[in-house]
Amino acid sequence: MSETLIPNIIEFMAAVDPFDKLTPKTLRDVAGMITIRYFGKGEVIDLQESDQLYLLRTGAVEQRNLDGTLRARLAAEDFFGFSRLTQAETNTASDPYTITVIEDALIYCLPINALLLKLKDQPDALAHFGSHAQSRLQSGLNVVWSQHEKGLFFKPIIDVLNSQIVLVESTQTIQAVAKAMRVNANSSCAFIMQNNQFVGLITDKDMTKRVVAEGIPTTEMITAVMTENPYSVKRGDLVITAAALMMQHGIKNIPVVDNGIPIGLITPSDLVQNHRIQAIFLIDKINKIERLEQLAKLTIERQAIFEALVEAKVAIGVIGQVMAMIMDAYNRRLVVMAEVYLGAAPCEYCWIVAGSHARNEVHMLSDQDHGLILADNATEADKVYFHHLAMYVSKGMALCGYELCSGRFMAVTHKWCQPLAVWKTYYQKWAINPEYDLLLEMSVFLDSRYITGNPQLVNDLQACMCQQLVHNARVISALARNALLQKPPLSIFRNWVLVKEGENANTLDIKSAALSIIVNLVRVQYLQLIAQLFTTDGAVVYKANTEERLQLLLEHKVINEATFKDLLGAFQFISQIRYSHQLQALQQGKIPNNHINPNAFNSFERTHLRETFKLVTSYQEIMKMKFC
């Protein structure tokens, strides 16, 4: 193999488990063992006499048992050929199967014996090639974070980004940009700027595919071949956000921007060369699933991730965000599967989520709250199609452990599967007449965000919502009064006020007791702020997360720093109690809920819960004087 190919192979393998665990020298040696083979679609790969382990670089293959049943479908970064390891270790023949190429494939072939010899002193990497399927499965379910891993994946991206980037102007030629990439930083990509704004990205691989392969003259402007408006992350986003974005969209280079200006780059090697997190692998699995029953089987891994996060005492906001990312992945994948089953969507649409899912405050009890915004040209026949799509997705989410909404705030309900114009009339009606029933509907969809489809539809809807809030003190007051109806479960003598009847008698409802109160009151102040900001510049970036809303209230001096710390601390402490209670139920084989027996609290928890409930009561009094 040509030495010139080695760097490219190393770059690819450095992002593939378990080669990410190897020392640079060992990785270089392993790369040197590789034989590169190309297989066309329809070719059958014969493993019977092979002593090779295969790693897919590009393309896809299908494994089928001799009776024709599907064994597995594999794509880029997947291995096959483990059966030869089984024969070598146990001296027994494995069950025969065929391998057929279903997409033109470039495959790296590794000699098994030489590979095992090279890895004998690297047990972590060697363990990955354990031949027994059960041992590999168990390895995948051992969701354990070291302090080092927690420290990386839950840090802001600014802490790990590569700041050595190349900035070029949109008026430059392809040749000039390529030279800048080589000379300035030997970079794999360049950021294209126009009027001091980031407008596009070009990578070295883009140069090969879009310029060289297509015969585009290098005298053309770089704008002719760049990727416009690429996916990006902000400096304060978590590292795990960038990793999930890579998995979801199959991209390798993610710009990091600050107020529209690129400040760095995140690549797979920055994220996974020395670190791993099971949530990312689960999202990747979800994205590759093709059958509903296979998707449902991943529920145990989702539970394991939740347990590991809570046990590791990862920050509350991070737990909610990670679990929301997983829920997003299920939702998106089911929409894709529904379109495969029903055929392509007949018109533009946007799938949105609401409630705790929209706020990125997901836990093991989070149920489904979602809706479908259709283009205004949607016909009655189109609505029938989307009703079936919503049924498919809702039932699929339920099979994967996400309960159906008891209030039927789901896209499968005809009311929540409507054209944009109808959705806008809902917000107009809610704003004009905020009575109880309408107020309940409004409060659910005040927290909403995009999942898949055309994002402009939800952007237009949120702009409409902000317009309805401007100079509308009546609706803000109605939302505030509604948030004041529920009281923390603490009497004037500081005794617990418990649920009196039913199967949850003599327990505290930790959700309605305080969490919902904080979420609702923070939302009220945030919406009032949004109305003011919208009046000023006509556009705002809508935030749904409670902690992010508190931060904005502090930045705009709606609340002072002491109130900010009190409310944030109260929200996080109660959330931690809730998560710990759900964790305990799961570990005991019980169904988790929000109802806690106060006798289960230790002295610290009892004292701090009382103080927290007292703080929430004081906050309610302040809000009562302000809005009622």
C-alpha positions in Angstrom: 0.0 0.0 0.0 1.2 3.5 -0.8 2.7 5.4 2.1 0.7 8.5 0.9 -2.5 6.8 1.9 -1.4 6.2 5.5 -2.3 9.6 7.0 -5.8 9.5 5.5 -6.4 6.0 6.9 -5.0 7.0 10.4 -7.4 10.0 10.4 -10.4 7.8 9.7 -9.4 5.0 12.2 -8.6 7.5 15.0 -12.4 8.2 15.2 -13.4 4.5 15.3 -13.7 2.4 18.4 -11.4 0.7 19.5 -8.6 2.2 17.4 -9.2 5.5 19.3 -7.6 3.8 22.3 -4.3 3.1 20.6 -1.1 5.0 21.0 -0.1 6.9 17.8 2.7 4.5 17.1 0.4 1.4 17.4 -2.3 3.1 15.3 0.3 3.8 12.6 1.5 0.2 12.7 -2.1 -1.1 12.4 -2.8 1.3 9.5 0.2 -0.1 7.7 -1.3 -3.6 7.8 -4.3 -2.7 5.9 -5.2 -3.9 2.4 -7.8 -1.7 0.7 -10.4 -3.4 -1.4 -13.3 -2.1 -3.5 -16.6 -4.0 -3.9 -19.4 -3.1 -6.3 -23.1 -3.2 -5.4 -24.4 -6.8 -5.7 -21.0 -8.5 -5.1 -20.9 -11.3 -2.5 -17.9 -11.3 -0.1 -16.6 -14.8 0.7 -15.4 -15.2 4.3 -15.0 -19.0 4.3 -11.3 -19.0 3.6 -10.6 -15.5 4.9 -8.2 -14.7 7.7 -9.2 -11.0 7.5 -11.2 -8.6 9.7 -13.1 -6.1 7.6 -13.8 -2.4 8.4 -16.2 -0.5 6.2 -14.8 2.9 5.1 -17.7 3.7 2.8 -20.8 2.0 1.5 -22.9 -0.8 3.1 -23.2 -4.5 3.2 -26.0 -6.9 4.3 -25.5 -10.2 6.2 -28.1 -12.9 5.7 -28.4 -16.4 7.2 -28.5 -19.3 4.7 -32.3 -19.4 5.1 -32.5 -15.9 3.7 -33.3 -14.1 7.0 -31.6 -10.8 7.7 -28.7 -11.1 10.1 -27.4 -7.5 10.0 -26.9 -4.4 7.9 -23.6 -2.7 8.3 -22.3 0.8 7.2 -19.3 3.0 7.5 -17.2 2.4 10.6 -18.8 -1.1 11.2 -16.7 -4.3 11.4 -17.4 -7.8 10.1 -15.5 -11.0 10.1 -15.8 -11.8 13.8 -16.7 -15.4 12.9 -13.1 -16.1 12.0 -12.1 -15.0 15.5 -14.6 -17.4 17.0 -13.1 -20.3 15.0 -9.6 -19.3 16.0 -10.4 -19.1 19.7 -12.8 -22.1 20.1 -11.8 -24.3 17.2 -15.4 -24.6 16.2 -17.2 -23.5 13.1 -19.5 -20.5 13.3 -23.0 -20.4 11.8 -22.6 -19.7 8.1 -24.0 -16.6 6.5 -23.6 -14.6 3.3 -22.4 -11.0 2.9 -23.7 -9.0 0.0 -22.7 -5.4 -0.9 -25.8 -3.2 -1.1 -24.0 0.0 -1.7 -20.6 0.3 -3.5 -18.1 -0.3 -0.7 -14.5 0.7 0.1 -13.3 -1.8 2.8 -10.2 -1.9 4.9 -9.0 -5.5 5.4 -6.9 -6.3 8.5 -5.0 -9.7 8.9 -6.6 -11.2 12.1 -3.5 -12.9 13.5 -1.2 -9.9 13.0 -3.8 -7.5 14.5 -4.3 -9.6 17.6 -0.5 -9.9 18.0 -0.1 -6.1 17.7 -2.9 -5.5 20.3 -1.8 -8.0 22.9 -0.4 -5.3 25.1 -3.5 -3.1 24.7 -6.3 -5.0 26.6 -9.0 -2.2 26.2 -8.7 -2.4 22.4 -8.3 -6.1 22.3 -11.5 -6.6 24.4 -13.5 -5.0 21.6 -12.7 -7.9 19.3 -14.0 -10.5 21.8 -15.7 -13.1 19.6 -18.7 -13.9 21.7 -21.6 -11.7 20.8 -23.0 -11.7 24.4 -19.7 -10.3 25.7 -19.7 -7.5 23.2 -23.3 -6.7 23.9 -22.6 -6.6 27.7 -19.7 -4.3 27.0 -22.0 -1.9 25.2 -24.4 -1.8 28.1 -21.8 -1.1 30.7 -22.6 2.6 30.9 -19.8 3.9 33.1 -18.3 7.3 33.0 -14.9 8.0 34.5 -14.3 11.4 36.1 -12.2 12.2 33.0 -14.9 11.4 30.6 -17.6 13.3 32.5 -15.2 16.2 32.6 -14.9 16.3 28.8 -18.3 15.6 27.4 -20.1 17.9 29.7 -17.8 20.8 29.3 -18.5 23.8 27.0 -17.1 23.4 23.5 -14.9 26.4 24.0 -12.7 24.2 26.3 -11.9 21.7 23.5 -12.2 23.4 20.2 -9.4 23.7 17.6 -8.8 27.4 17.3 -6.4 27.1 14.4 -8.8 28.0 11.5 -8.5 29.6 8.1 -10.8 32.5 7.3 -11.2 33.5 3.6 -13.4 35.9 1.7 -16.3 34.9 -0.5 -14.6 36.9 -3.4 -11.6 34.6 -3.5 -11.1 31.8 -6.1 -11.0 28.1 -5.3 -7.3 28.1 -6.0 -6.6 30.9 -3.6 -8.6 29.2 -0.8 -6.9 25.9 -1.4 -3.5 27.7 -1.1 -4.6 29.5 2.1 -5.7 26.1 3.6 -2.3 24.7 2.9 -0.1 27.6 3.8 -1.8 29.3 6.8 -2.6 26.3 9.0 -2.4 23.2 6.9 -6.1 23.0 7.7 -8.7 20.5 6.5 -11.3 23.3 6.0 -11.8 27.0 5.5 -14.5 29.4 6.7 -15.9 31.7 4.0 -16.7 35.2 5.2 -18.8 37.9 3.5 -19.2 41.4 5.0 -17.7 40.0 8.3 -20.3 37.3 8.5 -19.8 33.5 8.2 -21.6 32.3 5.1 -20.1 28.9 4.2 -17.6 26.1 4.7 -15.3 24.2 2.4 -13.3 21.1 3.4 -10.4 19.3 1.7 -12.8 16.4 0.9 -15.2 18.9 -0.7 -12.4 20.1 -2.9 -11.8 16.6 -4.1 -15.5 15.7 -4.7 -16.8 19.0 -5.9 -13.8 20.5 -7.7 -11.4 17.8 -8.9 -14.0 15.1 -9.6 -16.4 17.5 -11.3 -13.7 19.3 -13.3 -14.6 22.7 -11.9 -12.0 25.3 -12.9 -10.0 26.5 -9.9 -10.5 30.1 -11.2 -14.2 29.9 -10.1 -15.3 31.7 -7.0 -15.2 29.6 -3.8 -18.9 30.4 -3.3 -19.7 28.0 -6.2 -18.6 24.9 -4.3 -18.9 25.8 -0.6 -21.4 24.4 1.8 -23.8 27.3 2.6 -25.0 27.8 6.2 -23.5 24.7 7.6 -24.6 23.2 10.9 -22.7 24.9 13.7 -22.5 25.1 17.5 -21.9 28.0 19.9 -19.0 28.4 22.3 -21.2 27.7 25.3 -22.8 24.5 24.0 -21.8 21.2 25.5 -19.3 19.0 23.8 -21.9 16.2 23.7 -24.1 18.5 21.5 -21.4 18.6 18.8 -20.9 14.8 19.0 -24.7 14.2 18.6 -24.8 16.6 15.6 -22.1 14.6 13.9 -24.0 11.4 14.5 -27.4 12.8 13.4 -26.2 14.4 10.1 -23.1 12.4 9.3 -20.8 15.4 9.2 -17.2 15.6 10.3 -16.4 19.3 10.6 -18.6 21.5 12.8 -17.8 25.3 13.0 -17.9 26.9 16.4 -19.4 30.4 16.1 -19.7 33.4 18.5 -22.2 36.1 17.4 -21.9 34.9 13.8 -18.1 34.9 13.7 -16.2 31.5 13.5 -13.8 31.0 16.5 -12.9 27.4 16.0 -13.7 23.9 14.7 -14.8 20.6 16.2 -13.8 17.4 14.5 -14.4 13.7 15.4 -10.8 13.4 16.5 -11.3 16.2 19.0 -14.2 14.4 20.5 -13.6 10.6 20.4 -9.9 10.0 20.1 -9.5 9.7 23.8 -13.1 9.8 25.2 -16.4 8.1 24.7 -19.9 8.4 26.1 -22.6 5.8 25.7 -25.4 8.3 24.9 -23.7 9.1 21.6 -23.4 5.5 20.6 -27.1 5.0 21.4 -28.1 7.9 19.2 -26.0 6.5 16.5 -27.7 3.1 16.9 -31.1 4.8 16.8 -30.2 6.6 13.5 -29.4 3.3 11.8 -32.5 1.2 13.0 -34.9 0.3 10.2 -37.5 -1.7 12.1 -39.8 -0.7 15.0 -39.2 -3.7 17.1 -35.5 -3.2 16.9 -35.9 0.4 18.0 -38.0 -0.7 21.0 -35.3 -3.0 22.2 -33.0 0.0 22.8 -35.1 1.1 25.8 -32.9 -0.7 28.2 -29.9 1.2 27.0 -31.7 4.5 27.5 -32.6 3.5 31.1 -29.0 2.5 31.7 -27.8 5.9 30.5 -30.2 7.7 32.8 -29.1 5.6 35.7 -25.4 6.3 35.0 -25.9 10.0 34.7 -27.8 10.3 38.0 -25.4 8.0 39.8 -22.5 10.0 38.6 -24.2 13.2 39.9 -23.8 14.9 36.5 -25.3 18.4 36.5 -29.1 18.4 36.4 -29.3 20.5 33.2 -26.9 18.1 31.4 -29.0 15.1 32.4 -32.1 16.7 31.0 -30.3 17.7 27.8 -28.8 14.3 27.2 -32.1 12.5 27.7 -33.8 15.1 25.4 -31.2 14.4 22.7 -32.0 10.7 22.9 -35.7 11.4 22.8 -35.1 13.7 19.8 -33.3 10.8 18.1 -36.2 8.4 18.6 -38.7 11.0 17.4 -36.7 11.9 14.2 -36.0 8.3 13.4 -39.7 7.4 13.7 -40.7 10.2 11.4 -38.2 8.9 8.8 -39.5 5.4 9.2 -43.1 6.6 8.9 -42.2 8.4 5.6 -40.6 5.2 4.3 -43.8 3.3 5.3 -46.3 5.8 4.0 -44.4 7.4 1.1 -42.9 10.9 0.8 -44.7 13.7 2.6 -47.2 15.5 0.2 -46.3 19.0 1.4 -44.0 20.9 3.7 -44.4 20.3 7.4 -42.7 20.7 10.7 -42.8 18.3 13.6 -42.6 20.2 16.9 -42.4 19.0 20.5 -43.7 20.7 23.6 -43.6 20.5 27.4 -40.5 19.1 29.2 -39.3 17.6 25.9 -39.2 21.1 24.4 -37.5 22.5 27.5 -34.7 19.8 27.3 -35.8 18.7 30.8 -36.4 15.1 30.0 -36.5 12.3 32.6 -37.7 8.7 32.7 -41.3 9.8 33.1 -41.4 12.3 30.3 -44.4 11.6 28.1 -45.2 12.7 24.5 -46.2 16.3 23.8 -46.0 17.2 20.1 -47.7 18.7 17.1 -47.5 19.0 13.3 -47.4 22.3 11.6 -48.4 21.9 7.9 -47.9 24.3 5.0 -50.9 26.4 4.3 -51.4 24.7 1.0 -52.1 21.4 2.7 -55.2 19.7 1.3 -57.6 17.5 3.2 -55.9 14.5 1.6 -52.6 15.8 2.9 -54.1 16.0 6.4 -55.1 12.3 6.2 -51.5 11.4 5.3 -50.1 13.4 8.3 -52.7 11.9 10.6 -51.4 8.4 9.7 -47.8 9.6 10.1 -48.6 11.0 13.5 -50.2 7.7 14.5 -47.1 5.8 13.4 -44.8 8.0 15.3 -46.9 8.2 18.5 -47.4 4.5 18.7 -43.7 4.0 18.0 -42.7 6.4 20.8 -45.0 4.5 23.2 -43.4 1.2 22.3 -40.0 2.8 23.0 -41.1 3.7 26.5 -42.5 7.3 26.1 -46.1 7.3 27.4 -48.9 8.8 25.4 -50.0 12.2 26.7 -53.1 11.8 28.9 -54.3 15.3 27.8 -53.9 14.2 24.1 -51.5 17.1 23.3 -50.1 15.1 20.4 -50.0 15.4 16.6 -52.3 12.4 16.4 -55.1 14.6 17.7 -56.6 16.4 14.7 -56.4 19.8 16.5 -52.7 19.6 16.8 -52.1 18.6 13.2 -53.0 21.7 11.2 -51.7 24.2 8.7 -49.7 27.2 10.0 -52.5 29.6 9.5 -54.8 27.5 11.8 -52.0 27.3 14.5 -51.7 31.1 14.3 -55.5 31.4 15.0 -55.0 29.3 18.1 -52.5 31.7 19.6 -54.6 34.7 18.6 -57.6 33.1 20.3 -55.6 32.2 23.4 -54.3 35.7 23.7 -57.7 37.3 23.3 -59.6 35.0 25.6 -57.2 33.4 28.2 -59.8 31.4 30.1 -59.0 28.1 31.8 -59.3 25.5 29.0 -57.7 27.8 26.5 -55.0 28.7 29.0 -54.1 25.1 29.5 -53.7 24.6 25.8 -51.6 27.7 25.5 -49.3 26.8 28.4 -48.5 23.5 26.8 -47.5 25.0 23.5 -45.7 28.1 24.9 -42.8 25.7 25.3 -42.2 24.3 21.8 -39.2 23.6 19.6 -38.3 22.2 16.2 -37.6 18.4 15.7 -37.7 17.8 11.9 -39.2 19.1 8.7 -39.2 22.8 7.6 -37.9 24.9 10.6 -39.3 28.1 9.1 -42.8 27.0 9.9 -42.1 26.9 13.7 -40.1 30.1 13.4 -43.1 31.8 11.9 -45.4 30.4 14.5 -43.2 31.6 17.4 -43.0 35.0 15.8 -46.8 35.1 15.8 -46.8 34.1 19.5 -44.5 36.9 20.4 -46.7 39.4 18.5 -49.7 38.2 20.5 -47.8 38.9 23.8 -46.8 42.4 22.9 -48.8 44.9 25.0 -51.0 42.1 26.2 -50.8 42.4 30.0 -54.1 40.4 30.3 -52.6 37.2 29.0 -49.4 37.6 31.1 -51.5 38.1 34.2 -53.7 35.1 33.4 -50.6 32.9 33.1 -49.3 34.3 36.3 -52.6 33.6 38.2 -52.6 30.1 36.8 -49.1 29.5 38.1 -50.2 30.7 41.5 -53.0 28.2 41.9 -50.7 25.4 43.0 -49.0 25.8 46.4 -45.9 24.1 47.7 -46.8 21.2 50.1 -45.8 22.9 53.3 -48.1 24.1 56.1 -47.6 27.2 58.2 -46.2 24.9 60.8 -43.6 23.6 58.3 -45.3 20.2 58.1 -45.7 18.3 54.9 -49.0 18.6 53.1 -49.4 15.2 51.5 -51.7 13.6 48.9 -54.7 12.5 50.9 -56.4 9.8 48.6 -55.7 7.2 46.0 -52.8 4.9 45.4 -50.4 7.8 46.1 -51.9 8.7 49.5 -49.5 10.1 52.1 -46.8 11.0 49.5 -45.4 14.3 48.1 -46.0 15.0 44.4 -42.5 16.4 43.7 -43.6 17.6 40.2 -46.6 19.7 41.1 -45.3 20.5 44.5 -42.6 22.8 43.3 -41.0 22.0 39.9 -44.1 23.0 37.9 -44.5 26.2 40.0 -40.9 27.3 39.3 -41.2 26.4 35.6 -44.5 28.2 35.2 -43.5 31.4 37.1 -40.1 31.6 35.3 -42.0 31.2 32.0 -44.3 34.1 32.9 -41.4 36.5 33.5 -39.6 35.3 30.4 -42.6 35.8 28.2 -43.0 39.3 29.5 -39.3 39.9 28.7 -39.7 38.4 25.2 -42.6 40.7 24.5 -40.4 43.7 25.3 -37.5 42.5 23.3 -39.8 41.6 20.3 -41.1 45.2 20.4 -37.6 46.5 20.3 -36.1 44.7 17.3 -39.0 42.5 15.9 -37.2 39.2 16.3 -36.0 37.1 19.2 -34.3 33.7 19.6 -36.9 31.9 21.6 -35.7 29.8 24.6 -37.7 27.0 26.2 -35.2 25.7 28.8 -35.9 26.9 32.4 -32.2 27.4 33.3 -31.6 29.4 30.1 -34.6 31.5 30.8 -33.4 32.3 34.3 -30.0 33.3 32.9 -31.7 35.7 30.4 -33.8 37.2 33.2 -30.6 37.9 35.1 -28.8 39.3 32.1 -31.7 41.7 31.4 -32.0 42.7 35.1 -35.5 41.3 35.4 -34.3 39.5 38.6 -31.3 40.2 40.7 -28.4 37.8 41.3 -29.7 36.6 44.7 -33.1 35.7 43.2 -31.3 34.0 40.3 -29.2 31.8 42.6 -32.2 31.0 44.8 -34.4 29.9 42.0 -31.7 28.1 40.1 -30.6 26.3 43.2 -34.2 25.4 44.1 -35.0 24.1 40.6 -31.8 22.0 40.5 -32.2 20.6 44.1 -35.8 19.5 43.5 -34.9 18.0 40.1 -32.1 16.1 41.8 -34.5 14.7 44.4 -36.8 13.6 41.5 -34.1 12.0 39.5 -32.7 10.1 42.5 -36.2 8.8 43.3 -36.7 7.6 39.8 -33.2 6.0 39.9 -34.1 4.1 43.1 -37.4 2.8 41.6 -35.6 1.6 38.5 -32.9 -0.2 40.5 -35.6 -1.9 42.6 -37.5 -3.0 39.5 -40.4 -0.7 40.1 -42.1 1.8 37.8 -40.8 5.3 38.6 -43.2 8.1 39.5 -43.2 11.6 40.9 -44.7 10.6 44.3 -42.2 10.3 47.2 -42.8 9.1 50.8 -41.4 11.9 53.0 -40.1 9.2 55.4 -37.6 8.2 52.7 -35.9 11.6 53.0 -32.7 11.8 55.1 -32.2 14.8 57.5 -30.3 16.9 54.9 -33.0 16.4 52.2 -35.9 17.1 54.7 -34.2 20.4 55.8 -33.4 21.6 52.4 -36.7 20.7 50.9 -38.5 22.7 53.5 -36.2 25.7 52.8 -36.8 25.2 49.1 -40.5 25.1 49.4 -40.4 28.2 51.6 -38.4 30.0 49.0 -40.9 29.0 46.3 -43.7 30.4 48.4 -41.9 33.7 48.8 -41.4 33.9 45.0 -45.1 33.3 44.5 -45.9 36.1 46.8 -43.7 38.5 44.9 -45.2 37.4 41.6 -48.7 37.8 43.1 -48.0 41.4 44.0 -46.5 42.1 40.5 -49.1 40.5 38.3 -52.4 40.0 40.2 
